[in-house]
Amino acid sequence: MSDPVNGVRPASFPESAQVSARGRKEPVDPAPTRPFVLGIGVDVVDIPSFAEQLDQPGSTFARSFTGAERRECARLAKTSGNLAQHLAARWAAKEAFYKAWTLADAGDEIPGAQMDWSQIEVVKDRWGRPYIRLAPVLEARVNGALTARFGGADGSGHAVWQLSLSHDGPVAQAFVVGEWRV
């Protein structure tokens, strides 16, 4: 398979690789030796609609956030006066992560409707920058599929999920880039 722009076949994807409707299924041989993008996900949320759904009894959104996420959003809302905008940005991050993960094409099992969204948590580092932290069960599932596909079970590769959050007026947005680092 050649790159249509410059006619070069990527070394990490040999011509003989098995291809399915979702893409390649088998492990990449040879394993990548340089970082590359696994997938990109973006999601935009209408904050007023989200707030309305959040208040509905039994809403999926009500169960989608960890206690730490709710506490952080409540803390931020003391300044902004808008709890929903902070939760909406985190919901967008969960959706954007899911999109980036599914684009990584690292297996046939994609959780879909069975997804426990609270297993995808938006946390901040010591400088206040947001990042994705996965619950141990989901992390094992994601990392297992990625290492089976791209190598790294020996510690030579791992995924990093970059996250950017934004909200302005009635819209919250998140952008996630999944990167495989060797």
C-alpha positions in Angstrom: 0.0 0.0 0.0 1.5 3.4 -1.0 1.0 6.8 0.2 -1.0 8.6 -2.5 0.9 11.8 -2.0 4.5 10.7 -2.3 4.2 7.0 -3.3 6.1 5.7 -0.3 5.0 2.6 1.5 5.3 3.0 5.3 7.8 0.5 6.7 5.6 -0.4 9.6 2.7 -1.6 7.4 3.9 -4.3 5.0 2.0 -5.1 1.8 1.1 -8.5 3.2 -0.7 -7.2 6.2 -4.3 -8.5 6.6 -6.9 -5.8 6.2 -10.5 -5.8 7.4 -13.3 -3.3 7.0 -12.0 -1.5 10.2 -8.4 -1.7 9.0 -5.5 -3.9 10.0 -6.0 -6.6 12.7 -2.7 -8.3 13.2 0.3 -7.0 15.0 2.5 -4.6 13.2 5.7 -6.3 12.1 8.2 -4.9 12.6 7.1 -3.0 15.7 7.3 0.8 15.3 10.5 2.4 16.4 9.4 6.0 16.4 6.4 7.8 18.0 3.3 8.1 15.9 -0.3 9.3 16.3 -2.8 6.6 17.2 -5.9 8.7 16.7 -7.5 12.1 17.0 -10.8 12.8 18.6 -12.8 16.1 19.0 -16.2 16.7 20.5 -18.3 19.8 20.9 -21.1 20.0 23.4 -24.0 22.5 23.5 -23.9 23.6 27.2 -27.6 24.6 27.7 -28.8 21.3 26.1 -26.2 19.3 28.2 -27.3 21.1 31.4 -31.0 20.3 30.7 -30.1 16.6 30.1 -27.9 16.5 33.2 -30.9 17.5 35.4 -33.0 14.7 34.0 -33.6 11.9 36.5 -31.6 8.7 35.5 -29.6 10.7 32.9 -26.5 8.9 31.5 -24.6 12.1 32.2 -25.4 12.0 35.9 -23.5 8.7 36.2 -20.6 9.7 33.8 -18.4 11.6 36.2 -16.2 10.6 39.1 -16.5 12.2 42.5 -13.1 13.9 41.8 -14.5 15.4 38.5 -17.6 16.6 40.2 -15.6 18.3 43.1 -13.2 19.9 40.6 -16.1 21.3 38.5 -17.9 22.5 41.6 -14.7 24.3 42.7 -14.4 25.9 39.2 -18.1 26.9 39.2 -17.5 29.0 42.4 -15.6 31.4 40.1 -17.4 31.0 36.8 -20.9 30.5 38.2 -21.6 27.8 35.6 -21.2 24.2 36.8 -22.6 22.8 33.5 -19.9 24.3 31.3 -17.2 22.5 33.3 -19.0 19.2 33.3 -19.8 19.6 29.6 -16.1 20.1 28.8 -15.3 16.9 30.6 -18.1 15.1 28.8 -16.6 16.3 25.5 -13.2 15.0 26.6 -14.6 11.5 27.3 -16.3 11.5 23.8 -13.1 12.8 22.2 -11.0 10.1 23.9 -13.4 7.4 22.8 -13.1 8.7 19.2 -9.3 8.8 19.3 -9.1 5.3 20.9 -11.4 3.8 18.2 -9.3 5.3 15.5 -6.2 3.6 16.9 -7.7 0.4 15.3 -6.1 -1.8 17.9 -8.7 -4.6 18.0 -12.2 -5.6 17.2 -13.6 -4.9 20.6 -14.9 -1.4 21.0 -17.1 -0.9 24.2 -19.8 1.2 22.6 -23.1 1.2 24.4 -21.6 -0.8 27.3 -19.1 2.0 28.0 -18.9 3.1 31.6 -18.0 6.7 30.9 -16.9 7.3 34.5 -13.9 5.1 33.7 -12.5 7.9 31.6 -11.5 10.7 34.0 -10.3 14.2 33.3 -7.8 15.2 35.9 -5.2 17.9 36.1 -1.4 17.7 36.6 0.4 19.8 39.1 0.4 22.8 36.7 -3.3 22.6 36.2 -3.1 21.1 32.7 -5.9 18.5 32.0 -5.2 15.0 31.0 -7.0 11.7 30.6 -6.7 9.0 33.3 -8.3 5.7 32.7 -9.8 3.4 35.4 -7.6 0.3 35.8 -10.1 -2.0 34.0 -10.4 0.2 31.0 -6.7 1.0 31.1 -5.9 -2.7 30.9 -8.3 -3.2 28.0 -6.9 -0.2 26.0 -3.2 -0.9 26.8 -3.6 -4.6 26.1 -5.1 -4.0 22.7 -2.5 -1.4 21.8 0.5 -3.5 22.9 -0.9 -6.5 21.0 -1.1 -4.4 17.9 1.9 -2.2 18.1 4.3 -4.0 20.5 5.5 -2.6 23.8 4.6 -5.4 26.1 8.2 -5.4 27.2 7.9 -1.7 28.2 9.2 -0.4 24.9 6.0 1.4 23.9 3.0 3.1 25.6 0.1 5.3 24.8 -0.2 9.0 25.8 -3.5 10.8 25.5 -3.0 14.6 25.0 -6.1 16.7 26.0 -7.2 20.2 25.4 -10.4 21.6 26.9 -12.3 24.8 26.0 -15.6 26.5 26.6 -16.9 29.7 25.3 -20.5 31.0 25.5 -22.9 28.1 24.9 -20.2 25.6 23.7 -17.7 23.3 25.3 -15.1 21.5 23.3 -12.4 18.9 23.8 -9.6 17.7 21.6 -7.7 14.5 22.2 -4.6 13.2 20.4 -3.5 9.6 21.1 0.2 9.1 20.7 2.2 5.9 20.7 5.6 6.5 22.3 8.5 4.1 21.9 
